[in-house]
Amino acid sequence: MQYTILGFLLMILMLLYFKVANHFNIIDKPNERSSHTEITLRGGGIIFWFSALIYFTKHMQTNYLLFTGITLVSLVSFWDDIQSLSNKIRISVHFLALTLLLLDLGVFNNTSFFIIVLIYIAGIGFINIYNFMDGINGITGLYTLVIMGSLLYVNKNIQLFTDGIFIKYSMIASLVFLFFNYRKRAKCFAGDVGSIAIAFWVIYFILKLILITNSAIWILFFAVYGTDGVCTILHRLYLKQNIFKAHRLYLYQILSNEYKIEHRLVALYYALVQIAVSAVVIFLYQKVHTLVIFVIVIVPLFLIYTSKFYLMQKKNLKLS
């Protein structure tokens, strides 16, 4: 019953946001790098912050640092959706928010300096990849559902690591967002406020699970996005491009923009592949060595990614 009420409340909040966005002209205008062709409301992903707010009204006393972090990244991202901010400001706020998250998890108490540095680098990279991958209708909502669903399964059946209700709140927010976004002509886009806020949420869950199980295998719940994101960044560095500028070199962009595969179908492909990866991880956990699982997952994903270069070559797109 509480989840039905939450969904109804989030739906109302989303509709109210549409009126605000229309009034203040918070829109996404397509350009030559965009995967869409029509002006659309931006910032619909604020629904994730609303969902977090509703949850934390009952749990603020124990999670105020985490909520402060989510609020900081949501605020600076929403501001960036309205008026572009410098990379220095955004990354500085991400760094501060990650610090609050690590304080909430107690990471500074018993973790080496080297590991903490790696967590900061990986965390900021994770946030930006999640944001970069938000380029077609449905991809953020569907992919988030898969990650959160995988984490919920682990929480229920393998290792209790967090409040399951908190995971479900993010899933309900994703469903409400998908109602407006998973369409041929989306009513709204997530914007930075959506993709970055939910990325921060995901980081919290995955890192907490890693700390409790002492296993890095759960990073693979992000394997599909991670492979496309990291490999594309390396490709762009090879091309000597500014990796913070918009582009159309991700595999999903090649499929959507150059090969005209329907956006919702491409988003579904990504979600289905991640479901398969998560199933492999869950099934093999504690049965096979962690390194072997990484190889089993990453090698096929890398081979799928390399198909991008064949597809680009067929369309005579720039490879180098």
SERO-4910 file (N, C-alpha, C, O; in steps of 0.05 Angstrom, whole numbers):
BEGIN
 pado doro    nc1    nc2    nc3   cac1   cac2   cac3    cc1    cc2    cc3    oc1    oc2    oc3
  Met    A     17    -24      0      0      0      0     17     25      0     12     44    -14
  Gln    A     38     25     16     55     49     18     69     55     -9     74     78    -15
  Tyr    A     75     34    -25     88     39    -50     68     50    -71     76     66    -88
  Thr    A     43     42    -69     23     53    -87     19     83    -81     18    100    -99
  Ile    A     19     90    -55     16    118    -47     41    134    -56     38    156    -66
  Leu    A     64    121    -53     89    135    -61     88    140    -91     94    162   -100
  Gly    A     80    120   -107     79    123   -136     59    145   -144     65    162   -161
  Phe    A     36    146   -131     16    167   -136     27    194   -129     23    214   -144
  Leu    A     41    196   -106     52    222    -97     74    231   -117     75    255   -124
  Leu    A     91    213   -125    112    220   -144    101    229   -171    111    247   -184
  Met    A     79    216   -179     66    224   -204     55    252   -202     58    268   -221
  Ile    A     43    259   -180     33    287   -176     57    307   -176     55    328   -189
  Leu    A     78    300   -162    102    318   -161    114    321   -189    123    343   -196
  Met    A    113    300   -205    124    302   -232    107    321   -249    118    338   -264
  Leu    A     81    318   -247     63    336   -262     66    365   -254     64    383   -270
  Leu    A     70    369   -227     74    397   -218    100    408   -228    102    431   -235
  Tyr    A    121    390   -230    147    399   -240    144    407   -270    156    426   -279
  Phe    A    128    393   -285    123    399   -313    113    428   -316    121    443   -334
  Lys    A     95    436   -298     85    463   -299    107    484   -293    108    505   -306
  Val    A    124    477   -273    146    495   -267    165    497   -290    174    519   -297
  Ala    A    172    474   -301    191    473   -323    181    488   -348    196    502   -361
  Asn    A    155    485   -353    143    500   -375    144    530   -370    150    546   -388
  His    A    138    538   -345    137    567   -338    165    579   -340    167    602   -350
  Phe    A    185    565   -331    212    576   -331    229    567   -355    253    572   -357
  Asn    A    216    554   -374    228    547   -399    253    529   -395    274    533   -407
  Ile    A    250    509   -377    272    490   -372    270    468   -393    256    448   -388
  Ile    A    283    472   -415    279    454   -438    306    444   -449    327    456   -443
  Asp    A    305    423   -464    329    412   -477    326    417   -507    309    404   -520
  Lys    A    343    434   -518    342    440   -547    362    421   -561    385    421   -554
  Pro    A    353    406   -581    371    388   -595    393    404   -611    388    425   -621
  Asn    A    417    392   -612    438    402   -629    450    380   -645    439    358   -645
  Glu    A    472    386   -659    483    365   -677    493    341   -663    497    320   -675
  Arg    A    498    343   -636    507    320   -621    485    305   -607    490    284   -595
  Ser    A    460    315   -608    439    303   -594    428    278   -608    431    275   -632
  Ser    A    415    261   -592    402    237   -604    372    242   -608    358    224   -618
  His    A    363    265   -600    335    272   -604    332    296   -623    352    310   -628
  Thr    A    308    300   -633    305    321   -653    284    342   -645    280    361   -660
  Glu    A    271    339   -622    250    357   -614    256    370   -587    269    357   -570
  Ile    A    246    394   -583    250    408   -557    233    392   -536    210    387   -540
  Thr    A    246    386   -514    234    370   -493    240    381   -465    262    393   -461
  Leu    A    222    378   -446    227    387   -419    251    373   -407    254    349   -411
  Arg    A    267    388   -394    291    376   -381    288    376   -351    273    392   -339
  Gly    A    302    358   -338    303    357   -309    282    340   -296    277    341   -272
  Gly    A    268    322   -312    248    305   -301    260    285   -281    245    274   -265
  Gly    A    286    281   -282    299    263   -263    299    274   -235    309    261   -216
  Ile    A    289    298   -231    286    309   -203    269    291   -186    269    293   -162
  Ile    A    253    273   -200    236    254   -186    252    236   -167    242    228   -147
  Phe    A    278    231   -174    294    214   -157    301    228   -131    302    216   -109
  Trp    A    305    255   -132    310    270   -108    285    271    -91    286    269    -66
  Phe    A    262    275   -104    237    275    -89    232    249    -74    224    248    -51
  Ser    A    238    226    -87    235    200    -75    254    197    -51    246    187    -30
  Ala    A    279    206    -55    298    205    -32    288    223     -9    290    215     14
  Leu    A    278    246    -15    267    264      5    245    251     22    245    253     46
  Ile    A    227    238      8    204    224     21    215    202     40    205    199     62
  Tyr    A    234    187     30    246    166     47    260    177     71    256    167     93
  Phe    A    276    198     67    292    209     89    276    225    109    286    230    131
  Thr    A    252    232    103    235    245    123    231    227    147    226    236    170
  Lys    A    233    200    142    229    180    164    256    169    174    257    156    195
  His    A    277    175    159    303    162    167    326    183    168    349    175    167
  Met    A    319    208    171    339    229    170    359    227    193    383    234    190
  Gln    A    350    217    216    368    217    240    392    198    236    413    203    248
  Thr    A    390    178    219    412    159    215    426    163    188    448    153    185
  Asn    A    414    177    170    425    180    143    427    209    134    426    214    110
  Tyr    A    431    227    152    431    255    144    455    262    126    453    280    109
  Leu    A    477    249    130    500    254    113    495    245     84    502    260     65
  Leu    A    483    222     81    477    212     54    457    230     40    460    236     17
  Phe    A    436    238     55    416    255     43    428    282     35    421    294     14
  Thr    A    446    293     52    459    318     45    475    315     19    475    333      3
  Gly    A    489    292     16    504    287     -8    486    286    -33    493    298    -53
  Ile    A    464    271    -31    445    269    -53    434    296    -60    431    303    -84
  Thr    A    428    312    -40    417    339    -44    438    357    -58    431    372    -76
  Leu    A    463    355    -49    484    372    -62    487    366    -91    487    384   -108
  Val    A    489    340    -98    493    333   -127    468    340   -143    470    347   -166
  Ser    A    445    337   -131    420    343   -145    418    373   -150    410    382   -171
  Leu    A    425    389   -130    423    418   -132    442    429   -153    433    444   -171
  Val    A    467    420   -152    486    431   -172    480    421   -200    485    435   -220
  Ser    A    469    396   -202    461    385   -228    437    399   -240    436    404   -264
  Phe    A    418    406   -222    394    420   -232    402    448   -241    392    458   -261
  Trp    A    420    460   -227    430    487   -234    444    485   -261    441    502   -279
  Asp    A    459    463   -265    473    459   -290    454    454   -313    459    462   -336
  Asp    A    431    442   -307    410    438   -328    399    464   -337    391    467   -360
  Ile    A    397    483   -319    385    509   -325    406    528   -338    400    541   -358
  Gln    A    429    528   -325    451    546   -335    477    531   -331    485    525   -309
  Ser    A    491    527   -353    515    511   -352    536    521   -332    541    545   -331
  Leu    A    546    502   -316    567    508   -297    594    497   -307    595    480   -324
  Ser    A    615    508   -295    642    498   -303    646    470   -291    634    463   -271
  Asn    A    663    455   -305    670    428   -295    682    428   -267    677    410   -251
  Lys    A    697    449   -261    710    451   -235    689    453   -213    693    440   -192
  Ile    A    668    468   -217    647    471   -196    633    444   -193    629    435   -170
  Arg    A    625    432   -215    610    407   -213    626    385   -199    617    371   -182
  Ile    A    652    382   -208    668    361   -197    675    366   -168    677    347   -152
  Ser    A    678    391   -160    683    398   -132    659    390   -115    663    380    -93
  Val    A    635    395   -124    611    387   -109    609    357   -108    602    346    -87
  His    A    615    344   -130    615    314   -130    635    303   -109    629    284    -95
  Phe    A    658    316   -108    679    307    -89    668    311    -60    672    293    -43
  Leu    A    656    334    -55    645    339    -28    623    319    -21    622    308      1
  Ala    A    605    314    -40    583    295    -35    594    267    -31    583    253    -13
  Leu    A    614    259    -46    626    232    -41    639    230    -14    638    209     -1
  Thr    A    650    253     -5    662    253     22    641    248     43    645    233     62
  Leu    A    617    260     40    595    256     59    586    227     58    580    215     78
  Leu    A    585    216     34    577    188     30    596    169     45    588    150     59
  Leu    A    622    174     41    643    158     54    642    161     85    647    141     99
  Leu    A    636    184     94    632    189    123    609    173    133    610    161    155
  Asp    A    587    172    118    563    158    125    569    128    128    559    114    145
  Leu    A    586    118    110    593     89    110    616     82    129    623     59    133
  Gly    A    629    103    140    651     98    158    677     89    144    693     76    157
  Val    A    679     96    119    702     86    103    729     97    114    749     83    113
  Phe    A    729    121    124    754    134    133    765    121    158    789    125    165
  Asn    A    749    105    172    758     93    197    778     70    194    795     67    211
  Asn    A    774     54    173    790     30    171    799     23    143    802      0    136
  Thr    A    802     44    126    810     39     98    836     54     92    840     77    101
  Ser    A    853     41     77    879     54     70    875     78     53    856     80     38
  Phe    A    895     96     54    894    121     38    892    114      8    878    128     -6
  Phe    A    907     95      0    908     87    -29    880     78    -38    871     86    -60
  Ile    A    867     62    -22    840     53    -30    820     76    -30    803     77    -48
  Ile    A    823     94    -11    805    117    -10    808    134    -36    788    144    -47
  Val    A    833    138    -44    838    153    -69    825    139    -93    813    152   -110
  Leu    A    827    113    -94    815     97   -116    784    100   -115    772    102   -136
  Ile    A    773    101    -91    744    103    -89    735    131    -99    715    132   -114
  Tyr    A    750    152    -93    743    178   -103    745    179   -134    726    189   -147
  Ile    A    766    168   -145    769    168   -174    747    152   -187    734    161   -206
  Ala    A    742    128   -177    721    111   -188    694    123   -184    677    122   -202
  Gly    A    689    136   -161    663    147   -156    656    171   -174    634    172   -185
  Ile    A    675    189   -178    671    211   -196    668    202   -225    652    212   -240
  Gly    A    685    182   -232    683    170   -259    656    157   -263    643    160   -284
  Phe    A    646    142   -243    620    129   -244    598    149   -248    581    145   -265
  Ile    A    598    171   -233    577    191   -235    576    203   -263    555    206   -275
  Asn    A    600    209   -274    601    221   -300    593    202   -323    580    210   -342
  Ile    A    601    177   -320    593    157   -340    563    153   -340    550    152   -361
  Tyr    A    551    151   -316    522    149   -315    508    172   -328    488    169   -341
  Asn    A    520    196   -324    509    220   -337    513    219   -367    494    226   -382
  Phe    A    536    212   -376    542    211   -405    524    191   -419    517    195   -442
  Met    A    517    169   -406    502    148   -419    472    155   -421    457    141   -434
  Asp    A    464    176   -408    436    185   -409    431    201   -435    431    225   -434
  Gly    A    427    187   -457    425    201   -482    401    194   -500    396    207   -520
  Ile    A    387    172   -492    364    164   -508    340    157   -489    345    152   -466
  Asn    A    317    158   -500    293    153   -484    294    126   -471    298    105   -484
  Gly    A    289    125   -445    286    100   -430    311     88   -419    310     71   -401
  Ile    A    335     96   -429    359     82   -421    366     85   -391    373     66   -378
  Thr    A    363    109   -381    369    114   -352    349     99   -334    357     87   -315
  Gly    A    324    102   -341    303     89   -324    305     59   -324    304     47   -303
  Leu    A    308     47   -348    309     18   -350    334      7   -337    333    -13   -322
  Tyr    A    357     20   -342    382     10   -331    382     12   -300    393     -5   -287
  Thr    A    371     34   -291    369     38   -262    352     16   -249    358      6   -228
  Leu    A    330      9   -262    312    -12   -252    327    -39   -250    324    -53   -231
  Val    A    344    -44   -270    359    -69   -270    379    -70   -247    381    -89   -232
  Ile    A    394    -48   -244    414    -47   -222    401    -49   -195    409    -65   -178
  Met    A    380    -34   -191    366    -34   -165    353    -61   -160    352    -71   -138
  Gly    A    341    -73   -181    329    -99   -179    350   -120   -171    344   -138   -155
  Ser    A    374   -118   -183    395   -137   -176    404   -134   -147    408   -153   -133
  Leu    A    406   -108   -138    414   -103   -111    393   -112    -91    399   -122    -69
  Leu    A    368   -109    -99    345   -118    -81    346   -148    -78    341   -158    -56
  Tyr    A    352   -162   -100    353   -192    -99    376   -200    -80    372   -217    -62
  Val    A    399   -188    -83    421   -194    -65    414   -188    -36    421   -204    -18
  Asn    A    401   -165    -32    394   -157     -4    375   -177      9    377   -182     33
  Lys    A    358   -189     -7    338   -207      3    348   -236      6    341   -250     25
  Asn    A    365   -244    -13    372   -273    -15    401   -280    -10    407   -304     -4
  Ile    A    419   -261    -11    447   -268     -8    460   -254     16    471   -267     33
  Gln    A    457   -227     17    470   -212     39    453   -187     45    451   -169     28
  Leu    A    442   -186     69    427   -163     77    448   -140     82    465   -143     99
  Phe    A    446   -118     67    465    -97     70    453    -69     73    467    -50     80
  Thr    A    427    -67     69    414    -41     71    384    -45     75    374    -67     74
  Asp    A    370    -23     79    341    -24     82    329    -28     54    332    -12     36
  Gly    A    315    -51     51    303    -57     25    283    -37     15    280    -33     -9
  Ile    A    271    -23     34    251     -2     26    265     20     11    254     32     -7
  Phe    A    289     27     20    305     48      6    310     41    -23    308     58    -40
  Ile    A    316     16    -28    320      7    -56    294      9    -72    294     18    -94
  Lys    A    273      1    -59    247      1    -73    238     30    -80    225     34   -100
  Tyr    A    245     49    -63    238     77    -68    251     86    -94    238    101   -110
  Ser    A    276     78    -99    289     86   -124    276     72   -148    275     84   -169
  Met    A    267     48   -144    255     33   -166    227     45   -173    221     47   -197
  Ile    A    212     53   -153    187     66   -159    191     93   -173    176    100   -191
  Ala    A    211    108   -165    217    133   -178    224    128   -207    217    143   -225
  Ser    A    239    106   -212    247     99   -240    222     92   -257    220    100   -280
  Leu    A    203     77   -245    178     70   -259    162     95   -266    151     97   -288
  Val    A    160    114   -247    145    138   -253    159    154   -275    146    165   -293
  Phe    A    186    156   -273    200    171   -293    197    158   -321    193    171   -341
  Leu    A    198    131   -321    195    117   -347    167    121   -359    165    121   -384
  Phe    A    147    125   -343    120    130   -353    120    155   -372    106    156   -392
  Phe    A    137    174   -365    138    199   -381    161    199   -401    161    214   -421
  Asn    A    181    182   -397    205    182   -413    207    160   -434    218    163   -455
  Tyr    A    196    136   -427    199    113   -445    177    114   -466    159     97   -467
  Arg    A    179    133   -484    160    138   -505    175    146   -530    199    154   -529
  Lys    A    162    143   -553    175    151   -578    181    181   -577    203    190   -586
  Arg    A    163    196   -566    167    224   -561    165    229   -531    142    231   -521
  Ala    A    187    230   -518    187    232   -488    175    259   -479    177    279   -492
  Lys    A    161    257   -456    150    281   -444    171    297   -430    169    322   -427
  Cys    A    193    283   -421    214    297   -408    240    280   -409    238    256   -414
  Phe    A    262    293   -404    288    279   -402    296    281   -372    288    298   -357
  Ala    A    314    262   -365    323    262   -337    339    287   -330    337    298   -308
  Gly    A    356    296   -349    374    318   -344    396    309   -325    396    286   -315
  Asp    A    416    326   -320    437    319   -302    427    313   -274    437    296   -260
  Val    A    406    327   -266    395    324   -239    385    295   -235    387    285   -212
  Gly    A    375    282   -256    366    255   -253    388    235   -255    391    218   -237
  Ser    A    404    236   -276    425    216   -279    446    217   -258    456    196   -249
  Ile    A    453    240   -249    474    243   -228    463    236   -200    477    223   -185
  Ala    A    439    243   -195    427    237   -169    424    207   -165    431    196   -145
  Ile    A    414    193   -186    411    164   -184    438    150   -184    441    129   -172
  Ala    A    457    161   -198    484    150   -198    496    150   -170    508    131   -161
  Phe    A    491    172   -156    501    175   -128    487    154   -110    500    142    -93
  Trp    A    462    150   -115    446    130   -100    458    102   -105    462     86    -86
  Val    A    464     96   -130    475     69   -138    502     65   -125    508     44   -115
  Ile    A    519     86   -126    546     85   -113    543     77    -84    558     60    -74
  Tyr    A    525     89    -70    521     83    -42    515     54    -37    528     41    -20
  Phe    A    496     43    -52    489     15    -49    512     -4    -56    518    -23    -41
  Ile    A    524      0    -79    545    -18    -88    569    -17    -69    580    -38    -62
  Leu    A    577      7    -61    600      9    -43    594     -3    -16    611    -16     -4
  Lys    A    569      0     -6    562    -11     20    562    -42     18    571    -55     37
  Leu    A    553    -52     -4    553    -81     -8    582    -92    -10    588   -114      1
  Ile    A    599    -78    -24    627    -86    -26    640    -86      1    655   -105      7
  Leu    A    635    -66     17    647    -65     44    638    -87     62    654    -98     77
  Ile    A    612    -94     60    601   -115     78    610   -143     69    616   -160     86
  Thr    A    612   -148     43    619   -175     33    649   -177     28    659   -199     24
  Asn    A    663   -154     29    692   -154     23    697   -166     -5    717   -180     -9
  Ser    A    680   -160    -24    683   -169    -51    676   -147    -71    656   -133    -68
  Ala    A    693   -143    -91    689   -122   -111    671   -132   -134    667   -117   -153
  Ile    A    661   -156   -132    646   -168   -154    621   -152   -161    612   -153   -184
  Trp    A    611   -138   -141    585   -123   -146    588    -99   -164    568    -88   -173
  Ile    A    613    -91   -170    617    -70   -190    606    -79   -217    598    -62   -233
  Leu    A    604   -105   -221    595   -115   -247    565   -110   -251    554   -114   -273
  Phe    A    551   -101   -230    523    -93   -234    522    -68   -251    500    -59   -259
  Phe    A    545    -56   -256    548    -32   -272    564    -38   -298    573    -20   -311
  Ala    A    567    -64   -304    587    -72   -325    580    -62   -353    598    -54   -367
  Val    A    555    -62   -361    548    -54   -388    553    -24   -392    567    -17   -412
  Tyr    A    543     -7   -375    549     21   -376    579     26   -373    591     42   -388
  Gly    A    592     12   -355    620     16   -349    637     10   -374    656     24   -380
  Thr    A    631    -13   -387    647    -20   -411    644      0   -433    664     10   -444
  Asp    A    619      8   -440    614     27   -461    627     54   -453    639     68   -470
  Gly    A    623     62   -428    633     88   -419    664     90   -418    675    108   -430
  Val    A    677     70   -406    706     71   -403    719     68   -430    738     83   -437
  Cys    A    709     49   -447    722     45   -473    718     69   -491    736     76   -507
  Thr    A    695     82   -489    691    106   -506    708    129   -497    718    144   -513
  Ile    A    712    132   -471    730    153   -461    759    148   -471    772    166   -480
  Leu    A    767    123   -470    794    116   -480    796    121   -510    816    131   -520
  His    A    775    115   -525    774    121   -554    776    151   -559    790    159   -577
  Arg    A    762    167   -543    762    196   -547    789    208   -539    799    226   -552
  Leu    A    802    196   -518    829    205   -511    848    199   -534    866    215   -540
  Tyr    A    845    176   -546    861    169   -569    858    189   -592    877    196   -607
  Leu    A    833    198   -595    827    218   -616    834    246   -608    831    265   -624
  Lys    A    845    249   -583    852    275   -572    829    294   -570    831    318   -577
  Gln    A    806    283   -562    782    300   -558    778    307   -529    789    294   -511
  Asn    A    763    328   -524    756    336   -497    734    317   -487    712    318   -497
  Ile    A    740    300   -468    720    280   -459    696    292   -445    677    277   -441
  Phe    A    697    317   -438    675    329   -424    655    343   -443    634    353   -435
  Lys    A    662    343   -469    644    355   -489    626    334   -501    634    311   -503
  Ala    A    602    343   -509    583    324   -521    593    312   -546    609    324   -561
  His    A    585    287   -552    594    273   -576    574    252   -583    553    249   -570
  Arg    A    580    235   -603    563    214   -612    579    189   -617    575    176   -638
  Leu    A    596    181   -599    614    159   -603    608    134   -585    621    114   -588
  Tyr    A    589    137   -567    581    113   -552    568     93   -570    556    100   -591
  Leu    A    570     67   -563    558     47   -580    528     51   -582    516     48   -604
  Tyr    A    514     59   -560    485     63   -562    479     86   -581    458     86   -594
  Gln    A    497    106   -583    492    128   -601    496    120   -630    481    129   -648
  Ile    A    515    103   -635    519     93   -662    494     77   -671    484     80   -694
  Leu    A    484     60   -653    460     44   -660    436     62   -664    420     58   -682
  Ser    A    433     82   -646    409     99   -648    410    120   -670    391    124   -685
  Asn    A    433    134   -672    435    156   -690    443    148   -719    431    158   -738
  Glu    A    463    131   -721    473    124   -748    457    101   -760    454    100   -785
  Tyr    A    448     82   -744    434     59   -755    404     61   -750    389     43   -758
  Lys    A    395     83   -738    367     90   -735    350     68   -722    327     65   -728
  Ile    A    363     53   -704    348     34   -688    332     50   -667    342     68   -654
  Glu    A    306     43   -664    289     58   -646    301     60   -618    311     40   -606
  His    A    301     84   -607    315     89   -582    306     71   -559    322     61   -544
  Arg    A    280     66   -557    270     50   -535    280     21   -538    284      7   -518
  Leu    A    284     12   -562    294    -15   -567    324    -17   -559    332    -37   -546
  Val    A    339      3   -565    368      3   -557    369      4   -526    385    -10   -515
  Ala    A    353     21   -514    353     22   -485    346     -5   -473    357    -14   -452
  Leu    A    327    -19   -485    319    -46   -476    342    -66   -479    346    -83   -462
  Tyr    A    357    -64   -501    380    -81   -505    399    -79   -482    409    -99   -471
  Tyr    A    405    -54   -475    425    -49   -454    415    -61   -427    430    -73   -412
  Ala    A    389    -57   -422    377    -68   -397    378    -98   -397    385   -110   -376
  Leu    A    372   -111   -419    371   -140   -421    399   -152   -418    403   -172   -404
  Val    A    419   -139   -430    446   -149   -427    456   -146   -399    469   -164   -388
  Gln    A    449   -124   -385    456   -121   -357    442   -141   -340    453   -151   -320
  Ile    A    417   -148   -346    403   -169   -331    419   -196   -333    422   -210   -313
  Ala    A    428   -202   -357    443   -227   -361    469   -226   -345    476   -246   -332
  Val    A    483   -203   -346    508   -200   -331    503   -203   -301    517   -218   -287
  Ser    A    482   -190   -291    476   -191   -262    469   -220   -254    476   -228   -232
  Ala    A    455   -234   -271    448   -262   -265    473   -279   -263    475   -296   -245
  Val    A    492   -275   -281    517   -290   -280    532   -284   -254    542   -302   -241
  Val    A    533   -259   -247    547   -251   -223    535   -264   -198    549   -275   -181
  Ile    A    508   -262   -196    494   -273   -173    497   -304   -172    502   -315   -151
  Phe    A    495   -317   -195    497   -346   -196    525   -356   -189    528   -376   -175
  Leu    A    546   -341   -198    573   -351   -194    586   -340   -169    608   -349   -161
  Tyr    A    573   -322   -155    585   -310   -130    591   -332   -110    573   -349   -104
  Gln    A    615   -332   -100    625   -352    -81    627   -380    -91    634   -399    -76
  Lys    A    623   -384   -118    627   -410   -130    652   -410   -148    665   -430   -152
  Val    A    658   -386   -159    680   -383   -177    697   -359   -167    686   -340   -156
  His    A    723   -360   -172    740   -338   -164    731   -312   -176    723   -311   -200
  Thr    A    733   -291   -161    724   -264   -170    737   -256   -196    723   -246   -214
  Leu    A    763   -260   -199    777   -253   -224    766   -268   -248    763   -256   -269
  Val    A    759   -293   -244    747   -309   -266    720   -297   -274    714   -296   -298
  Ile    A    704   -289   -254    678   -277   -261    682   -251   -276    667   -246   -295
  Phe    A    701   -235   -269    707   -210   -283    713   -217   -313    704   -203   -331
  Val    A    730   -237   -317    737   -244   -344    713   -254   -360    709   -247   -383
  Ile    A    697   -271   -347    673   -282   -360    654   -260   -369    641   -262   -390
  Val    A    653   -239   -353    634   -217   -359    646   -196   -378    634   -189   -398
  Ile    A    670   -187   -372    682   -164   -386    691   -171   -415    687   -155   -433
  Val    A    702   -195   -419    711   -202   -446    689   -201   -466    692   -188   -487
  Pro    A    666   -214   -462    644   -212   -481    634   -184   -485    628   -176   -508
  Leu    A    632   -169   -463    623   -141   -466    642   -125   -483    634   -108   -499
  Phe    A    668   -129   -479    688   -115   -494    686   -122   -524    688   -105   -541
  Leu    A    681   -147   -530    678   -156   -558    653   -144   -570    654   -136   -594
  Ile    A    632   -142   -554    608   -128   -565    614    -99   -571    605    -88   -591
  Tyr    A    629    -87   -552    636    -58   -556    652    -54   -582    648    -35   -596
  Thr    A    671    -72   -587    688    -69   -611    672    -70   -637    682    -61   -658
  Ser    A    648    -81   -636    631    -82   -660    625    -53   -669    618    -48   -692
  Lys    A    628    -34   -651    623     -6   -657    641      3   -680    632     18   -698
  Phe    A    666     -6   -680    685      3   -700    678     -8   -728    682      5   -748
  Tyr    A    668    -32   -728    658    -44   -754    634    -29   -764    632    -22   -787
  Leu    A    616    -22   -746    592     -7   -753    599     21   -763    587     31   -782
  Met    A    619     33   -750    628     60   -758    641     59   -786    636     76   -803
  Gln    A    656     38   -790    670     36   -816    650     32   -839    654     43   -860
  Lys    A    629     17   -833    608     13   -854    594     39   -862    586     42   -884
  Lys    A    592     57   -842    580     83   -847    600    105   -854    593    128   -857
  Asn    A    625     97   -857    647    115   -864    650    138   -843    655    161   -850
  Leu    A    646    130   -817    649    149   -796    679    150   -787    694    131   -792
  Lys    A    686    172   -775    714    176   -767    722    157   -745    709    156   -724
  Leu    A    743    141   -750    753    121   -731    777    131   -716    783    121   -695
  Ser    A    792    151   -727    817    160   -714    822    188   -721    842    200   -713
***
